[in-house]
Amino acid sequence: MKSIDPSTNLLIHDYQEFTAEKIDSVISYAQKAWKNWKNIPFANRAVMMKNAASLLRSKSEDYSRLMTLEMGKPIRESRAEVEKSTWVCEYYADNAEQMLAVETVQTDASESYITCEPIGIILGVMPWNFPFWQVFRFAAPALMAGNACLLKHSSNVSGCSLAIEKLFTDAGFPEDIFCSLLISSIEVERIIENPLIKAVTLTGSEPAGRSVAACAGRNLKKTVMELGGSDPLIILEDADIFEAAQTAVKARMINTGQSCIAAKRFIVVEKVADYFIKLVHEQIKKLKSGNPMDEETDIGPLARPDLADELVRQVNESVRLGAEQVHGFLKSRKMGNFIDPILLTNVKAGMPAFDEETFGPLMAVIIAKNEEHAIELANQSNFGLGASLWTKNPDKAKKLVPRIDAGAVFVNGLVKSDPRLPFGGIKNSGYGRELSHYGIKEFVNIKSVWMK
C-alpha cells in the first residue's frame, strides 16, 4: 500500500497490507475491548474525547503537513480541517450523554421508557479527500455512544489513518477500541461478513456505496451511506450577485474542488448570468496554483493521476458537446497532478459537466430561463446531497426550499457540514445521517422498555 506525494508523484512511504489472520485478530481484540468500553460512564468517555481534541490542537501542524503531503490539500485548508475535527470531538464530548438520555413515555404500563445502547464494532470506510474530518465525524459519536471503531481508510492516506489511531491511544482510549485496518477494498466484504461487525458507515463514491450496501444488506447489517454529489448553487434574479459569485468560487475550489458537498453546477437566471460569469471569472484569475505546502497556494494538485485524467475527460467531452471553456487549461501532469481552475459556460444536460459528479477545480455554469426553470434544472440530477439558493427574499426562499431535492439547503451561504446539524443526502447521494443527535443515534439499539 503506497502513499504517494500528488505534487510530484514520488513515493512517500509504503505500508504492509494486513494478512487475513491479522484482520481477524484486530476484530477479535476490538470485540474484547468493546465489552468493557460499553460500560464506561459518559463522563469518563468525555474526558478521553476532550483529550483527543487537545492533542489535535497541540499537534495541528504535524497533522496538517501529513494531510497535505499525502493527498495534496493546501496547507491552510489542512489546518482548518484539524480545527474542525477538534470541534466535533468537543461537541460530542459535551452533548452525547444528553442526546442518548433515557426518554420516559406515557403508555398503559406502570413505567415505560426508551434507552439507546451501543451495538458493538462499527466499520468505517472513509475517503482520502478529508482524511481527518471524515474519520472524526464518524468516530467521535460512535465512540461516545459506547461502540468500538475499525477504520478502513483510503490506501493513499495510510499515514493519516495510523496517526489517528495513535492519537486516540495517546488520548487515553482503551487499546483496540479504535483500530486502523491497512487493507485493500477487496477485503471489505469479508470483514462485513464477520458476525462481530455490527454496522458499516461509508463515505465515498456511488459504486463503492452500492457494493458495501449490497454486502451489508445480505448480512442484515445497518449502514449509513454518504456518497457523491453534483450540488447546485442556484442564483435567482434578486440575489446579491457579488456575494453569490464570491461564495461560488470558494464553494467550488475548496480542497481543489475535491469535495462531495462542493457546489458543482452553477444555475443562474439568464438576466443576471453575464454579470455573474464576469465576477466569477475575475475571482478565478486571482487563485494561485502550486505547491500545497506554500502558505499562499489556493489550488493544489489532485490527489491521484487517475482523478486528473477523469476530469480532463469530462471537460473535453463537455466542450465537444457545446460547452464553452472561458478559463483554464489542462496543465502537464509530468511533475504532479496539477490542473488549473476551469470555467465552463453554456453547460447543458447531457454533458458530463452537468450529469456527472466532477471532482476537481471545474465550475460549470448553466443558464436558466427563469426561477421555475432554475429549480427544474437543480433537480435534474441523480444526486441529492446539498444545494445553495441565493435570493434576497426570505419568504420566497422558504417556499422554494421544499421543492429542492437535497439533504440540505443553504440559503445565501456555502453548503458545509456542521456537528450541530444532520448531514446526508437522498437519491444516489446515499441515505442515513451523520452528525447532530440524528447521527449518534444511527448506531445504537433504540430499545423500548415496558414495565407493569
C-alpha positions in Angstrom: 0.0 0.0 0.0 1.7 3.1 -1.3 1.5 6.7 -0.1 2.5 9.0 -3.0 3.0 12.8 -3.0 0.5 14.1 -5.5 2.6 17.2 -6.1 5.5 15.1 -7.5 4.0 11.5 -7.9 7.0 10.3 -5.8 6.7 7.7 -3.2 6.5 8.9 0.4 6.1 5.6 2.2 4.8 2.1 1.6 2.9 0.1 4.2 2.5 -3.7 4.6 -1.1 -4.8 3.9 -2.7 -6.8 6.7 -3.0 -10.5 6.3 -6.3 -12.3 6.8 -5.0 -13.6 10.2 -4.1 -10.0 11.2 -7.5 -8.7 10.3 -9.3 -11.4 12.3 -7.0 -10.7 15.3 -7.8 -7.0 15.2 -11.5 -7.7 15.1 -11.3 -10.1 18.0 -9.3 -7.7 20.1 -11.8 -4.9 19.3 -14.7 -7.1 20.5 -12.9 -7.7 23.8 -12.2 -4.0 24.2 -15.8 -3.1 23.5 -17.2 -5.4 26.2 -15.5 -3.2 28.8 -15.9 0.1 26.9 -19.7 -0.1 26.6 -19.9 0.1 30.4 -17.7 3.1 30.8 -19.7 6.1 32.0 -20.3 9.0 29.6 -18.3 11.3 31.8 -15.2 9.1 31.5 -15.6 8.8 27.7 -15.9 12.6 27.5 -12.6 13.1 29.3 -10.8 11.0 26.8 -12.6 12.7 23.9 -11.6 16.1 25.2 -8.0 14.7 25.4 -8.2 13.8 21.8 -9.3 17.4 21.0 -6.4 18.8 22.9 -4.0 16.5 21.0 -5.4 17.6 17.7 -4.8 21.3 18.7 -1.3 20.7 20.1 -0.1 18.7 17.1 -2.1 20.6 14.5 0.9 21.5 12.4 2.2 17.9 12.3 -1.3 16.5 11.3 -1.8 19.3 8.7 1.5 18.7 7.0 0.8 14.9 6.9 -2.5 15.5 5.2 -1.0 17.9 2.7 1.8 15.6 1.9 -0.4 12.5 1.4 -3.3 14.0 -0.6 -2.3 17.5 -1.7 -4.6 19.7 0.3 -3.4 23.3 0.5 -1.8 23.6 4.0 -4.1 26.4 5.1 -7.1 24.1 4.5 -5.4 21.2 6.3 -5.1 23.4 9.4 -8.8 24.3 9.1 -9.6 20.6 8.8 -7.7 19.7 12.0 -9.6 22.5 13.9 -12.9 21.2 12.6 -12.1 17.7 13.8 -11.3 19.2 17.2 -14.8 20.8 17.2 -16.6 17.6 16.5 -14.7 15.8 19.4 -15.6 18.6 21.8 -19.2 18.7 20.6 -19.9 15.0 21.3 -17.9 15.1 24.5 -20.3 17.8 25.7 -23.6 16.5 24.3 -23.6 12.8 23.8 -24.9 11.9 27.3 -27.9 14.2 26.9 -28.5 13.1 23.3 -28.7 9.4 24.4 -30.5 10.0 27.7 -33.4 7.8 28.8 -36.7 9.0 27.4 -39.8 8.4 29.5 -43.0 7.7 27.6 -46.5 7.5 29.0 -48.3 4.3 27.9 -50.6 1.7 29.5 -47.6 0.4 31.5 -46.7 1.3 35.1 -43.5 2.6 33.6 -42.2 2.7 30.0 -39.1 4.3 28.6 -36.6 4.3 25.7 -32.9 3.7 26.0 -30.1 4.0 23.5 -27.5 1.3 23.9 -24.2 0.7 22.0 -24.3 -2.1 19.4 -20.6 -3.2 19.1 -18.0 -2.8 16.4 -18.7 -0.2 13.6 -16.6 -0.4 10.4 -15.9 3.0 8.9 -14.9 3.0 5.2 -13.5 6.5 4.7 -12.2 8.6 1.8 -9.0 10.4 1.2 -10.3 13.9 0.4 -10.9 15.0 4.1 -8.6 12.3 5.7 -9.1 13.6 9.3 -12.5 15.3 9.3 -14.4 12.3 7.7 -12.9 9.9 10.3 -13.6 12.1 13.4 -17.2 12.8 12.4 -17.7 9.1 12.3 -15.6 8.1 15.3 -16.5 10.8 17.8 -20.2 10.0 18.0 -19.6 6.2 17.7 -17.1 6.1 20.5 -19.1 8.4 22.8 -22.1 6.1 22.2 -20.1 3.2 23.6 -19.2 1.5 20.3 -15.8 0.3 19.0 -14.5 1.6 15.7 -12.5 0.0 12.9 -11.2 2.3 10.2 -10.6 1.2 6.6 -9.1 4.4 5.2 -8.2 5.1 1.6 -4.8 3.4 0.8 -3.2 6.7 -0.3 -3.7 8.2 3.2 -2.5 5.3 5.3 -0.2 7.6 7.3 -3.2 9.7 8.3 -5.0 6.5 9.3 -2.2 5.4 11.6 -1.8 8.9 13.1 -5.4 9.0 14.1 -5.2 5.5 15.7 -2.2 6.7 17.7 -4.0 9.9 18.7 -6.9 8.0 20.3 -4.5 5.8 22.1 -2.4 8.7 23.4 -5.7 10.4 24.5 -6.3 7.5 26.9 -8.8 5.5 25.0 -8.5 1.7 25.7 -6.2 -0.2 23.4 -8.0 -1.8 20.4 -11.2 0.3 20.8 -10.2 2.3 17.7 -8.0 0.5 15.2 -6.9 1.1 11.6 -7.1 -1.7 9.1 -4.4 -1.4 6.4 -6.3 -3.4 3.7 -7.4 -3.1 0.1 -11.0 -2.6 -0.8 -11.3 -6.3 -1.8 -11.1 -7.3 1.9 -14.1 -5.1 2.9 -16.8 -7.7 2.0 -15.1 -10.4 4.1 -14.9 -8.0 7.1 -18.6 -7.1 6.8 -19.5 -10.8 6.8 -17.7 -11.2 10.2 -20.5 -11.6 12.8 -18.6 -9.3 15.2 -19.1 -6.4 12.8 -22.5 -4.8 13.6 -22.7 -1.9 11.2 -20.9 -0.1 8.4 -20.6 3.6 7.6 -19.1 4.6 4.3 -18.2 8.0 2.7 -17.1 7.6 -0.9 -18.2 7.0 -4.4 -21.5 5.7 -5.6 -20.1 2.4 -6.9 -18.3 1.8 -3.6 -21.5 2.6 -1.7 -23.6 0.2 -3.8 -21.1 -2.6 -3.3 -20.8 -2.1 0.5 -24.6 -1.6 1.0 -25.3 -4.8 -1.0 -22.9 -6.9 1.1 -24.3 -5.4 4.4 -27.8 -6.0 3.2 -27.1 -9.6 2.5 -25.8 -9.8 6.1 -28.7 -7.7 7.6 -26.4 -5.0 8.9 -27.2 -1.4 9.4 -25.4 1.1 7.0 -25.1 4.8 6.6 -24.0 5.9 3.1 -22.6 9.4 2.3 -21.9 9.2 -1.4 -21.3 11.6 -4.3 -23.0 14.9 -5.2 -23.5 17.2 -8.1 -24.7 20.1 -5.9 -26.5 23.0 -7.5 -25.8 26.6 -6.5 -28.9 28.5 -7.7 -28.8 32.2 -8.3 -32.1 34.0 -8.8 -32.6 37.4 -10.3 -33.0 39.2 -7.0 -29.8 37.7 -5.4 -26.8 39.6 -4.2 -24.8 38.7 -7.3 -21.4 39.9 -6.0 -21.7 37.9 -2.8 -23.0 34.9 -4.7 -20.1 35.0 -7.1 -17.5 35.2 -4.2 -19.1 32.3 -2.4 -19.5 30.3 -5.6 -15.8 30.3 -6.3 -15.0 29.4 -2.7 -17.6 26.7 -2.6 -16.2 25.1 -5.7 -12.5 25.5 -5.2 -12.1 24.4 -1.6 -9.9 21.3 -1.4 -9.0 21.9 -5.1 -12.7 21.0 -5.9 -12.4 17.5 -4.3 -15.4 17.6 -2.1 -18.7 15.8 -2.2 -20.7 18.8 -1.0 -18.8 21.3 -3.2 -21.1 23.3 -5.4 -20.6 21.8 -8.9 -23.5 23.1 -11.1 -24.0 26.9 -11.0 -27.5 27.6 -12.2 -28.1 31.3 -12.9 -31.2 33.0 -14.1 -30.3 34.5 -17.6 -31.0 38.2 -16.7 -28.0 38.1 -14.3 -25.9 35.4 -15.9 -23.4 37.7 -17.7 -22.7 39.7 -14.6 -22.3 36.5 -12.5 -19.9 34.9 -15.1 -17.8 38.1 -15.2 -17.5 38.3 -11.4 -16.6 34.6 -11.2 -14.0 34.8 -13.9 -12.4 37.7 -12.1 -12.2 35.7 -8.9 -10.8 32.6 -10.6 -8.0 34.5 -12.2 -6.8 35.6 -8.7 -6.4 32.0 -7.5 -2.8 30.7 -7.1 -2.0 27.2 -8.1 1.2 25.5 -6.9 3.0 23.7 -4.1 0.3 22.9 -1.4 2.9 23.4 1.4 3.1 27.1 0.3 1.1 29.4 2.6 -0.1 31.4 -0.5 -1.4 28.4 -2.5 -5.1 28.2 -3.2 -5.2 25.3 -5.6 -3.0 22.2 -5.1 -2.7 19.0 -7.1 -5.4 16.5 -7.5 -4.9 13.6 -5.2 -4.1 10.9 -7.8 -3.3 10.8 -11.6 -6.5 8.9 -12.4 -8.6 11.7 -10.9 -6.9 14.3 -13.1 -7.4 12.1 -16.1 -11.1 11.7 -15.4 -11.5 15.5 -15.0 -9.8 16.0 -18.4 -12.2 13.6 -20.0 -15.2 15.3 -18.5 -14.0 18.8 -19.6 -13.1 17.7 -23.1 -16.3 15.8 -23.7 -18.4 18.7 -22.4 -16.6 21.1 -24.7 -17.1 18.7 -27.7 -20.8 18.7 -26.9 -21.0 22.6 -27.0 -19.8 23.9 -23.6 -17.5 27.0 -23.8 -14.3 26.9 -21.9 -13.9 30.5 -20.7 -10.9 30.0 -18.4 -8.3 27.4 -17.6 -6.1 25.0 -19.4 -5.1 21.5 -18.6 -1.5 21.6 -17.3 1.1 18.9 -17.9 1.0 16.4 -15.1 4.5 15.1 -15.6 5.6 16.7 -12.2 2.3 16.2 -10.4 -1.5 16.1 -10.8 -2.0 19.9 -11.3 -4.9 21.2 -13.2 -5.7 25.0 -13.3 -9.2 26.1 -12.3 -11.6 25.8 -15.2 -14.7 27.8 -16.0 -17.2 26.3 -18.4 -20.3 28.1 -19.6 -23.2 27.0 -21.9 -23.3 23.8 -20.0 -26.4 21.7 -20.6 -28.0 18.4 -19.6 -26.3 15.5 -21.5 -22.8 16.9 -20.9 -20.5 15.2 -18.2 -20.2 18.6 -16.5 -24.0 18.6 -15.9 -24.8 14.9 -15.5 -21.8 13.5 -13.6 -20.0 14.3 -10.4 -16.9 16.4 -11.2 -14.1 16.1 -8.7 -11.7 18.9 -9.3 -11.4 22.7 -9.9 -14.2 22.9 -12.5 -17.0 25.4 -12.4 -19.9 24.6 -14.8 -22.4 27.5 -15.4 -25.9 26.6 -16.5 -28.3 29.3 -17.7 -31.9 29.1 -16.6 -34.7 31.0 -18.3 -36.4 31.9 -15.0 -36.9 30.9 -11.4 -39.1 27.9 -12.3 -36.6 26.6 -14.8 -33.7 27.0 -12.3 -35.4 24.7 -9.8 -36.2 22.2 -12.5 -32.5 22.2 -13.6 -31.3 21.8 -10.0 -33.5 18.7 -9.5 -32.4 17.3 -12.9 -29.7 15.1 -11.3 -29.3 11.6 -9.9 -27.7 13.1 -6.8 -29.2 15.0 -3.9 -26.7 15.9 -1.3 -26.7 19.7 -0.8 -27.9 22.8 -2.5 -27.3 26.5 -2.2 -30.1 29.0 -3.0 -29.5 32.8 -3.5 -32.3 35.3 -3.2 -32.8 38.5 -1.1 -36.4 37.4 -0.4 -36.7 35.1 2.6 -40.3 34.4 2.0 -39.6 33.2 -1.5 -36.7 31.1 -0.2 -38.9 29.3 2.4 -41.4 28.5 -0.4 -38.7 27.2 -2.7 -36.7 25.1 -0.2 -39.2 22.2 0.0 -39.1 22.0 -3.8 -35.3 21.4 -3.9 -34.3 17.7 -3.9 -31.4 17.6 -1.4 -30.5 16.6 2.1 -29.6 20.1 3.0 -30.4 23.6 1.5 -28.3 26.6 2.5 -29.9 30.0 1.6 -27.4 32.7 0.8 -24.5 30.7 2.1 -21.9 28.0 1.4 -23.0 24.4 2.0 -20.9 22.8 4.7 -21.1 20.1 7.4 -21.7 21.2 11.0 -21.6 19.0 14.1 -24.9 20.6 15.2 -26.8 19.7 12.0 -27.6 16.3 10.4 -25.6 15.6 7.3 -26.5 13.3 4.4 -28.3 13.0 1.1 -31.0 11.5 -0.9 -31.2 9.7 -4.3 -27.8 8.5 -5.4 -26.1 10.6 -2.7 -26.9 7.9 -0.2 -29.0 7.6 3.0 -28.8 7.9 6.7 -27.4 10.8 8.6 -24.1 11.8 10.3 -23.6 14.5 12.9 -26.1 16.1 15.4 -28.3 13.9 17.6 -29.5 12.1 14.5 -26.0 10.9 13.6 -25.2 9.5 17.0 -28.5 7.5 17.0 -27.7 5.7 13.7 -25.5 3.2 15.5 -27.3 2.4 18.8 -30.0 0.0 19.8 -33.0 2.1 20.5 -34.7 -0.1 23.0 -38.3 0.2 24.2 -38.8 -0.9 27.9 -42.4 -1.6 29.2 -42.9 -2.5 32.9 -46.1 -3.4 34.8 
